[in-house]
Structure formats: C-alpha cells, structure tokens
Amino acid sequence: MQPIADIAHSLSLSIPSVTKKINELLLKNIVVEKGYAASTGGRKAMQYMLSEDLNYTIISITIDQFYIAIAFSNLKGEIVSSLENLPIDLKDADAANVLLKTADRFVSTNNIDLKQVIGIGISMPGFVNSETGLNESYNSDSPLYNVKELIEQKFNVPAVIDNDSRCVAWAEKKFGNAQDSSHSLVINLNWGVGLGILINDDIFKGTSGFAGEFSHIPLSDELTLCSCGKRGCLEVEASVSAAIRNIEKDIKNGEYSIYEKLVEEYDNKAEALIESVHIGDQIAINNIGKIGYLLGKGISTLIHILNPNKIIISGRGAEIGYILAPHIQVAVNEYSIPKISKKTSIEMSDLHKRAQQLGTSALVIEKYITNIIN
C-alpha cells in the first residue's frame, strides 16, 4: 500500500508516467485505492494497492535439511492448500526427482490452474545465488545445482529461488517484527542457525551473495563435525539439531523425557521437541537452555560487528522463545559491551515455522508481480 510518489521512487520512474499507469490499472480493477497516507505537512496522498480479488496464485516450495513443505496461496498470502513434513534427503542423488514428483502430485491433487500462477518460489539451505538461480552448495552435475530451472521446465511457470534464511528475514520485513526497523538481523533457528541481514530495508547478500553464514562461526568448544566439514561451528551446539542430539543422548544414558514417546507420534523430531518443552519436560527445557546460551554468545559477536537496531529470532525455534530468551540474555550480558548491546533489542518472532513460506511467497510477488500489471 503506497502513494504514487513512493511507487515512482521505487521503480525509478517519473510521477506522471506512474500516475498514467495507475489510472489504467484502476480502470481494469487491478489496482484499488486504499485511503490517504498520513500527512507530512502538505496535502494527503492517496495510497494504492493490488486488488485482493485478483484471481492469481502463488506456489511456494520450502525446503529445510530434512523436509519439504508446499503451499498454494493467493496474493493476500492466504494459504488455500498446503502439505508439510514431506521427508527429503538432500544428500540423496534422487532428491531433485523426489522434489519434482512431490510438487507434481500437489499440483494435480489440488487441480491448480498453472495459467493463474504468477510464479513458483523455492527456498532451501545452502549457498543459493538468487541472481543466477543456482545453489552452489552442489556440484554443477547435481540436479539440485539448478533446481530452479528444473521446476520451470516441469511446470512452464517462472520460478525464483533464494536461501531459506534470507526468505525468513524477508518474511519478518514484510509481515513480522522487522517491519518498523530498517536495520535488523533475523536468525533462522531451525535444524541449523541461519542469518538474514536487513540493511536499509533490503537484504544484504555480500560480494558473492552468501552473506549470513552465522552457523559456521567457530564459537563451539565441542569438536563435533559440522555439516560444512569443519569443527567448532556454532551450529553444532546452538541449533534444534543440537538440542535433539543431546536429548537423545540423555535418554540413552537413562534420563526420562516425554520426548521419547512424542517422537513416535510426530512426523517431525523438531515438533516432538517443541511439544516436550510446552509440556514442561525438564530434559527438553534444559537442552533448549543450553542452545540458548550458545546462541546468545553468537549474538554478542553480531552485536559488536553490526550494531543492529533489532535481532529477531525467527523460524521453527522461535516457538519456544520464552525458554530461549533468558538464556540468550545471560550470554549477551556476559559477552557484550553494555554500551553497545543496550541499543539492540532481541525479540522473538510470532511467525514461527510459517516464516519461510511467507518469505518465499513474498519473493515471488516481488519478482513477478509486474507480469500482472504490464
């Protein structure tokens, strides 16, 4: 929802040319008026937005280290249909084929009219270069290296791909805690520990597009081998995977935890862990506290380097933020210079596991909305 002057600025076009285009779109009911903006001293400007009644849709495919989720949504971001917790092994040579078959079944089952789909969004872990559309975590002979192209060829619909944590950050900017902050860091607490960097209301990607590899800062005292092939990475002690690994170790050593029962009932170990915490299981709570403290140690490093307005814990792990928060704060108090850290607020997102899907859908709109209005 923006006035014409802001639209013209964001598109680098003249106000007269944007005014002409807006008037054309109003006649076609593609754009609608949404009331006046707050006065800045002069005449109030009318704001415009896309009509919520447009019959266009979005498909979002969100992938983490172990699962696929697919959602079919409208331009308001409302999910019409979705599937979650579909297992995938990204190390398997057949992973891309599994992904394509799963997406194809989803489209067929839901009778999706692909002519009304403005784009397909894909978000996944790894060194995803959103400009080239390639996931450089894979060799060039791997189908996952250019899974964006495979999706486009399969469905004959334009696609866009980005790193999962950058999509989570974009969700926070568009729908969550970062809406009122131009300088924020968004930590995607999931199986790993990702980071999205928001500077001047945009995602900072770095020279090669891979900025934000927070999980691989060598802050861990453990020598556990990380997925990146190095030892000592933050991820091995400050992630949902680390908490699950430690809970299972405690159970093996004779400790009682409701997690042992719940993991048989849930499709996803992370959901079993989160439910265990909600129930009040002490082993689960204790291990979440441990990852919270190490996360706080890493956050202290970010505060000193980037001095952000906000650090937002998002993703699946934010659902147990009420347990994480005090442990994070203890570590920040211990490792940060107060004069610097007191300027940064640390917040828990309410988007939780929806964040990646919301950010992936928003990515599609940002990229392909012009296909509707041109």
QUIVENHU-V751988 format. One record per residue. SS is DSSP state (~ for helix, > for strand, _ for the rest). PHI is phi as a letter, one per 20 degrees, with the letter a starting at -180 (* if undefined). D_CENTER is the distance of its C-alpha to the mean C-alpha in Angstrom with 1 decimal. Layout:
# QUIVENHU-V751988
SS:PHI:D_CENTER, SS:PHI:D_CENTER
This chain:
# QUIVENHU-V751988
_:*:22.5, >:b:24.5, >:f:28.1, ~:g:29.7, ~:g:30.0, ~:f:26.3, ~:f:25.6, ~:f:28.4, ~:f:27.1, ~:f:23.5, ~:e:25.2, _:l:28.0, _:d:30.6, _:f:33.7, ~:f:33.9, ~:g:36.7, ~:f:34.9, ~:f:31.8, ~:g:34.2, ~:f:35.9, ~:f:32.8, ~:f:31.6, ~:f:35.1, ~:f:34.9, ~:f:31.6, ~:f:33.0, ~:f:36.0, _:e:33.8, _:m:31.8, _:e:28.5, >:d:28.1, >:c:29.3, >:f:30.4, >:c:28.5, >:n:31.0, >:e:31.8, _:f:29.7, _:f:31.0, _:f:34.0, _:d:33.9, _:p:37.7, _:d:38.6, _:f:38.4, _:f:35.2, _:e:33.1, >:f:32.1, >:d:28.4, >:c:27.1, >:b:24.2, >:f:23.8, _:f:25.8, _:f:23.9, _:e:26.5, _:f:25.7, _:e:25.7, _:d:22.7, >:c:19.7, >:c:16.4, >:d:15.4, >:d:11.8, >:d:11.8, >:d:8.9, >:c:10.3, _:d:10.1, _:f:13.4, _:c:15.5, >:c:14.3, >:d:13.6, >:c:12.6, >:c:14.0, >:c:14.2, >:d:16.8, >:c:16.4, >:e:18.6, _:f:18.1, _:e:17.8, _:n:14.6, _:f:16.8, >:f:16.3, >:e:19.7, >:b:19.3, >:b:16.8, >:c:17.1, >:c:15.3, >:l:16.1, >:e:17.8, >:f:18.8, _:b:18.4, _:d:19.7, _:f:18.2, _:e:21.4, _:f:23.6, _:f:25.3, _:e:24.9, ~:g:21.1, ~:f:20.8, ~:f:23.6, ~:g:22.2, ~:f:19.0, ~:f:21.3, ~:f:23.6, ~:f:21.0, ~:f:19.7, ~:f:23.3, ~:f:24.3, ~:f:21.6, ~:f:22.8, ~:f:26.4, ~:f:26.2, _:e:24.7, _:l:27.1, _:f:24.5, _:e:26.4, ~:f:24.6, ~:f:26.7, ~:e:24.7, >:e:21.3, >:f:20.3, >:r:17.7, >:d:15.6, >:e:11.9, >:c:10.9, >:c:7.9, >:b:9.2, _:f:10.1, _:o:12.9, _:e:14.6, >:e:13.2, >:e:15.4, _:f:14.1, _:f:17.6, _:e:19.5, _:m:17.1, >:d:17.9, >:d:16.2, _:e:18.8, _:f:18.2, _:d:20.7, _:f:24.2, _:f:25.2, _:e:27.1, _:e:24.1, ~:f:22.9, ~:f:19.2, ~:f:20.0, ~:c:20.1, ~:f:18.4, ~:g:17.6, ~:f:21.3, ~:f:22.1, ~:f:20.0, ~:f:21.7, ~:f:25.1, ~:f:24.7, ~:d:23.9, _:l:25.3, _:c:22.3, _:f:20.4, >:c:17.0, >:c:14.3, >:c:12.0, >:b:9.5, >:f:8.0, ~:g:5.0, ~:f:4.5, ~:f:5.7, ~:f:3.7, ~:f:1.8, ~:f:5.5, ~:f:6.7, ~:f:6.2, ~:f:8.1, ~:f:10.4, ~:e:11.3, ~:c:11.5, _:d:11.2, _:f:13.0, _:e:12.7, _:f:14.7, _:d:17.9, _:c:17.2, _:e:17.5, >:c:16.9, >:c:14.0, >:d:12.2, >:d:8.9, >:e:9.1, >:e:6.7, >:e:9.8, _:c:10.1, _:f:12.8, _:d:12.4, >:c:11.5, >:e:9.0, >:b:9.2, >:d:8.3, >:d:11.7, >:d:12.6, >:c:16.3, _:l:18.5, _:m:15.7, >:c:14.3, >:f:12.0, _:e:14.4, _:d:14.4, _:n:17.8, _:g:20.9, _:d:19.7, _:n:16.0, _:d:14.9, _:f:14.7, _:o:12.6, _:f:14.0, ~:f:14.4, ~:f:15.0, ~:d:18.0, _:f:19.9, _:f:23.2, _:d:23.6, _:e:24.4, _:e:28.1, _:f:27.7, _:d:28.6, _:f:26.3, >:f:25.2, _:e:21.5, _:f:19.8, _:e:20.3, _:n:24.0, _:d:24.6, >:d:25.7, _:n:24.8, _:f:21.1, ~:g:19.2, ~:g:17.1, ~:f:20.4, _:c:21.0, _:c:17.9, _:c:15.5, ~:f:15.6, ~:g:17.5, ~:f:20.0, ~:f:20.6, ~:f:21.3, ~:g:23.5, ~:f:25.4, ~:f:26.0, ~:f:27.3, ~:f:29.5, ~:f:30.9, ~:f:31.7, ~:f:33.4, _:e:35.4, _:o:36.7, _:f:34.4, _:e:33.8, _:b:30.3, _:f:29.3, ~:g:26.3, ~:f:28.9, ~:e:29.7, ~:f:26.3, ~:f:24.9, ~:e:27.5, ~:e:26.5, _:d:22.7, _:f:21.1, _:c:18.3, ~:g:19.5, ~:f:16.5, ~:f:17.6, ~:f:21.1, ~:f:20.4, ~:f:18.7, ~:f:21.7, ~:f:24.1, ~:f:22.9, ~:g:23.3, ~:f:26.7, _:o:27.7, _:f:28.2, ~:f:29.3, ~:f:28.3, ~:f:24.7, ~:f:24.7, ~:f:26.5, ~:f:24.0, ~:f:21.0, ~:g:23.1, ~:f:23.6, ~:f:20.0, ~:f:19.6, ~:f:22.6, ~:f:21.4, ~:f:18.0, ~:f:20.1, ~:f:22.2, ~:f:19.3, ~:f:18.2, ~:g:21.9, ~:f:21.7, ~:f:18.8, ~:f:20.9, ~:f:24.0, ~:e:22.6, ~:d:20.4, _:l:21.8, _:f:18.8, _:f:19.4, >:c:16.5, >:c:14.5, >:d:11.8, >:e:11.0, >:c:7.9, _:n:6.7, ~:g:9.8, ~:f:12.1, ~:f:12.1, ~:f:14.3, ~:d:17.0, ~:f:16.6, ~:f:20.2, ~:e:21.3, ~:f:19.2, ~:g:20.0, ~:f:23.7, ~:f:23.4, ~:f:20.9, ~:f:23.3, ~:g:26.3, ~:f:24.9, ~:f:24.0, ~:f:27.6, ~:f:29.0, ~:d:27.4, _:d:26.8, _:f:29.4, ~:g:29.7, ~:f:30.5, ~:e:27.1, ~:f:24.9, _:f:26.4, _:e:24.9, _:d:21.3, >:e:20.0, >:d:17.6, >:c:15.8, >:d:14.1, _:f:11.5, _:e:12.8, _:f:9.7, _:l:9.5, _:f:8.4, ~:f:8.2, ~:g:5.0, ~:f:3.4, ~:f:6.9, ~:f:7.5, ~:f:5.5, ~:f:7.2, ~:f:10.3, ~:f:10.4, ~:f:10.4, ~:f:13.4, ~:f:15.1, ~:g:15.1, ~:e:16.5, ~:c:18.9, _:f:20.0, ~:f:23.1, ~:f:24.2, ~:e:25.1, ~:e:26.9, _:e:28.8
